[in-house]
Every structure is written in structure tokens, then in C-alpha cells.
Amino acid sequence: MNTKLTLRLDDHLIESAKEYSAKTGKSVSKIVSDFFVIIKNEKLKKSCSITPTVQSLKGVLKYSEFSEKDYKNYLEEKYL
């Protein structure tokens, strides 16, 4: 269901939106709608946070004596 929304914006923003609309072939309503979808998706990304267990392990090997190369060598020996 589509519902009407009234926005109050500076004249220069409205003009920029109309120019962008003409350039892209999208209506200003579609541009605003797409922006709201982006905001919604950003909110969803933030709500899908890392579990406490994974968070506690994050960075634990940062100052380790083992390198990424050591780990790759270990995996190659184990699986090849």
C-alpha cells in the first residue's frame, strides 16, 4: 500500500533531487523510497551483531607469534 508523505526541504535540495531524477529516470518518490530502504538495511546490519563468544575471540591472535602463513602451512599439512 502506498501512502502519501509530505517533506519540507530547502529549495536547492528539491532542485537537486529533480535534476537527479531527470538524469536517472527515477521519480523523486522512488529515490526517497530507495533511500529509506538503505536506511532500513543499515539498521538490520547493526541488529545482526556478533555473538558474545565470537566477540570475545576477536583479535585474540593479533599479537601471537604465529602468522597467517604458519596457519596456511598447518592446514596444508593437515588436509593435503
N, CA and C of each residue as an Amber inpcrd file, in Angstrom:
protein
   240
   0.8400000  -1.1740000   0.0000000   0.0000000   0.0000000   0.0000000
   0.8870000   1.2400000   0.0000000   0.6320000   2.1500000  -0.8940000
   1.3620000   3.4040000  -0.9560000   0.6110000   4.4750000  -0.1850000
   1.3570000   5.2520000   0.5810000   0.7860000   6.3360000   1.3610000
   1.5370000   7.6110000   1.0360000   0.8220000   8.7010000   0.9950000
   1.4210000   9.9990000   0.6680000   2.2320000  10.5060000   1.8600000
   3.4030000  11.0820000   1.5540000   4.2810000  11.6590000   2.5690000
   4.6860000  13.0420000   2.0940000   4.5270000  14.0350000   2.9500000
   4.9230000  15.4000000   2.6060000   6.2400000  15.7120000   3.2900000
   7.2060000  16.1780000   2.5050000   8.5140000  16.5480000   3.0430000
   8.7260000  18.0410000   2.8720000   9.3290000  18.6680000   3.8460000
   9.6890000  20.0730000   3.7390000  11.2060000  20.1600000   3.6410000
  11.6820000  20.6410000   2.4980000  13.1190000  20.7000000   2.2270000
  13.4860000  22.0630000   1.6730000  14.7670000  22.3870000   1.7690000
  15.2650000  23.6220000   1.1640000  15.0730000  23.5610000  -0.3440000
  14.8540000  24.7130000  -0.9310000  14.6240000  24.7830000  -2.3790000
  15.7560000  24.1570000  -3.1770000  17.0090000  24.3940000  -2.7440000
  18.1420000  23.8570000  -3.5050000  18.1900000  22.3310000  -3.4470000
  17.7370000  21.7370000  -2.3480000  17.6840000  20.2730000  -2.2620000
  16.6120000  19.7140000  -3.1920000  15.4890000  20.3940000  -3.2480000
  14.4160000  19.9460000  -4.1370000  14.8650000  20.0290000  -5.5840000
  15.5300000  21.1170000  -5.9380000  16.0230000  21.2750000  -7.3040000
  17.0540000  20.2060000  -7.6420000  17.9420000  19.9260000  -6.7050000
  18.9400000  18.8670000  -6.9210000  18.2710000  17.5140000  -7.0970000
  17.2490000  17.2430000  -6.3030000  16.5270000  15.9710000  -6.4030000
  15.8390000  15.8530000  -7.7580000  15.2520000  16.9370000  -8.2430000
  14.5900000  16.9120000  -9.5500000  15.5990000  16.7110000 -10.6690000
  16.7610000  17.3540000 -10.5680000  17.8090000  17.1720000 -11.5780000
  18.2880000  15.7220000 -11.5930000  18.5130000  15.1780000 -10.4050000
  18.9470000  13.7860000 -10.3030000  17.8790000  12.8550000 -10.8560000
  16.6260000  13.1820000 -10.5700000  15.5060000  12.3890000 -11.0670000
  15.4930000  12.3670000 -12.5890000  15.6740000  13.5130000 -13.1970000
  15.6720000  13.5990000 -14.6580000  16.8600000  12.8410000 -15.2490000
  18.0040000  12.9340000 -14.5760000  19.2170000  12.2880000 -15.0700000
  19.1190000  10.7670000 -14.9910000  18.5200000  10.2500000 -13.9270000
  18.4670000   8.8020000 -13.7110000  17.1970000   8.1540000 -14.2440000
  16.1930000   8.9710000 -14.5210000  14.9270000   8.4170000 -14.9940000
  14.0680000   7.8440000 -13.8760000  14.4240000   8.1300000 -12.6440000
  13.6310000   7.6850000 -11.4940000  12.8430000   8.8710000 -10.9570000
  11.6730000   8.6040000 -10.4420000  10.8990000   9.6820000  -9.8210000
  11.5430000  10.0490000  -8.4840000  11.2370000  11.2530000  -8.0310000
  11.7550000  11.6820000  -6.7270000  11.2110000  10.7660000  -5.6390000
   9.9740000  10.3350000  -5.7740000   9.3950000   9.3990000  -4.8000000
  10.1840000   8.1000000  -4.7530000  10.5780000   7.5880000  -5.9200000
  11.3540000   6.3480000  -5.9730000  12.7300000   6.5490000  -5.3350000
  13.3460000   7.6960000  -5.5650000  14.6620000   7.9930000  -4.9800000
  14.5620000   8.0240000  -3.4550000  13.5280000   8.6930000  -2.9480000
  13.3330000   8.7540000  -1.4940000  13.0340000   7.3660000  -0.9430000
  12.2250000   6.6100000  -1.6480000  11.9000000   5.2490000  -1.2330000
  13.1640000   4.3840000  -1.1710000  14.0050000   4.4820000  -2.1990000
  15.2670000   3.7270000  -2.2120000  16.1440000   4.1140000  -1.0250000
  16.1530000   5.4030000  -0.6970000  16.9450000   5.8660000   0.4420000
  16.4300000   5.2570000   1.7430000  15.1230000   5.2040000   1.9060000
  14.5500000   4.6040000   3.1110000  14.8790000   3.1200000   3.2090000
  14.9310000   2.4260000   2.0760000  15.3140000   1.0150000   2.0660000
  16.7710000   0.8690000   2.5300000  17.6360000   1.7720000   2.0740000
  19.0430000   1.7420000   2.5050000  19.1290000   1.9120000   4.0170000
  18.3910000   2.8660000   4.5440000  18.3870000   3.0960000   5.9990000
  17.9170000   1.8500000   6.7380000  16.8610000   1.2360000   6.2360000
  16.3260000   0.0200000   6.8660000  17.3720000  -1.0850000   6.8670000
  18.0610000  -1.2590000   5.7320000  19.0800000  -2.3080000   5.6340000
  20.2590000  -2.0390000   6.5600000  20.6450000  -0.7780000   6.7090000
  21.7200000  -0.4340000   7.6410000  21.3180000  -0.7950000   9.0650000
  20.0790000  -0.5340000   9.4090000  19.5840000  -0.8610000  10.7490000
  19.6070000  -2.3730000  10.9630000  19.2290000  -3.1360000   9.9300000
  19.2480000  -4.5960000  10.0440000  20.6630000  -5.1170000  10.2220000
  21.6300000  -4.5200000   9.5160000  23.0180000  -4.9550000   9.6440000
  23.5200000  -4.7470000  11.0640000  23.1410000  -3.6250000  11.6630000
  23.5790000  -3.3380000  13.0280000  22.9260000  -4.2760000  14.0290000
  21.6830000  -4.6860000  13.7630000  20.9900000  -5.5610000  14.7060000
  21.5010000  -6.9960000  14.6370000  22.1630000  -7.3690000  13.5460000
  22.7400000  -8.7050000  13.4070000  24.1660000  -8.6670000  13.9340000
  24.2820000  -8.4900000  15.2230000  25.6030000  -8.3110000  15.8040000
  26.3190000  -9.6450000  16.0110000  27.5940000  -9.5430000  16.2950000
  28.4310000 -10.7140000  16.5500000  28.0490000 -11.2850000  17.9110000
  28.0180000 -12.6010000  18.0060000  27.6710000 -13.2400000  19.2750000
  28.7520000 -12.9370000  20.3140000  28.4110000 -12.9700000  21.5940000
  29.3950000 -12.6750000  22.6330000  30.6280000 -13.5790000  22.5890000
  30.4310000 -14.8490000  22.2380000  31.5670000 -15.7810000  22.1700000
  32.5390000 -15.3660000  21.0800000  31.9990000 -15.0650000  19.9000000
  32.8600000 -14.6400000  18.7930000  33.5070000 -13.2980000  19.1210000
  32.7560000 -12.3930000  19.7190000  33.2970000 -11.0900000  20.1040000
  34.4720000 -11.2520000  21.0660000  34.3850000 -12.1960000  21.9820000
  35.4680000 -12.4050000  22.9480000  36.7280000 -12.9520000  22.2740000
  36.5630000 -13.6370000  21.1410000  37.7140000 -14.2030000  20.4280000
  38.3280000 -13.2260000  19.4300000  37.6110000 -12.1730000  19.1160000
  38.0620000 -11.2200000  18.1170000  39.3840000 -10.5720000  18.5490000
  40.4080000 -10.7260000  17.7030000  41.7070000 -10.1120000  17.9550000
  42.6060000 -10.8770000  18.8930000  42.1860000 -12.0630000  19.3360000
  42.9490000 -12.8040000  20.3300000  44.3370000 -13.2100000  19.8040000
  44.4560000 -13.3950000  18.5000000  45.7490000 -13.8010000  17.9290000
  46.5390000 -12.6360000  17.3430000  46.0900000 -11.4360000  17.5860000
  46.7310000 -10.2660000  16.9910000  48.2140000 -10.1780000  17.3270000
  48.5690000 -10.4350000  18.5410000  49.9740000 -10.3270000  18.9670000
  50.6080000 -11.7050000  19.1650000  50.0560000 -12.6960000  18.4900000
  50.5550000 -14.0540000  18.5920000  51.8580000 -14.2090000  17.8110000
  52.6310000 -15.2010000  18.1840000  53.8740000 -15.4900000  17.4700000
  53.6090000 -16.2190000  16.1590000  52.3600000 -16.6480000  15.9320000
  52.0070000 -17.3630000  14.7250000  51.5060000 -16.3830000  13.6630000
  51.8760000 -16.6520000  12.4210000  51.4570000 -15.7920000  11.3300000
  50.3900000 -16.4890000  10.4990000  49.8380000 -15.7520000   9.5730000
  48.8540000 -16.3310000   8.6640000  49.5120000 -17.4230000   7.8190000
  50.7620000 -17.2130000   7.4770000  51.4980000 -18.2080000   6.6930000
  51.6410000 -19.5110000   7.4840000  51.9230000 -19.3990000   8.7850000
  52.0130000 -20.5930000   9.6350000  50.6940000 -21.3670000   9.6220000
  49.6030000 -20.6350000   9.7020000  48.2900000 -21.2710000   9.7100000
  48.0100000 -21.9640000   8.3780000  48.3620000 -21.3040000   7.2870000
  48.1700000 -21.9210000   5.9670000  49.0010000 -23.1890000   5.8370000
  50.2380000 -23.1410000   6.3090000  51.0970000 -24.3330000   6.2730000
  50.4920000 -25.4760000   7.1030000  49.9620000 -25.1270000   8.2560000
  49.3260000 -26.1260000   9.1150000  48.1610000 -26.7960000   8.3970000
  47.3070000 -25.9780000   7.7550000  46.1610000 -26.5320000   7.0460000
  46.5940000 -27.4020000   5.8680000  47.6340000 -26.9810000   5.1460000
  48.1180000 -27.7730000   4.0300000  48.6390000 -29.1280000   4.4970000
  49.3810000 -29.1330000   5.5960000  49.8940000 -30.3890000   6.1360000
  48.7660000 -31.2860000   6.6250000  47.7700000 -30.6860000   7.2110000
  46.6720000 -31.4650000   7.7770000  45.7770000 -32.0630000   6.6860000
  45.4930000 -31.2990000   5.6310000  44.4960000 -31.7370000   4.6650000
  45.0540000 -32.1970000   3.3170000  46.3140000 -31.9910000   3.0660000
  46.8600000 -32.4070000   1.7610000  47.7620000 -33.6020000   1.8860000
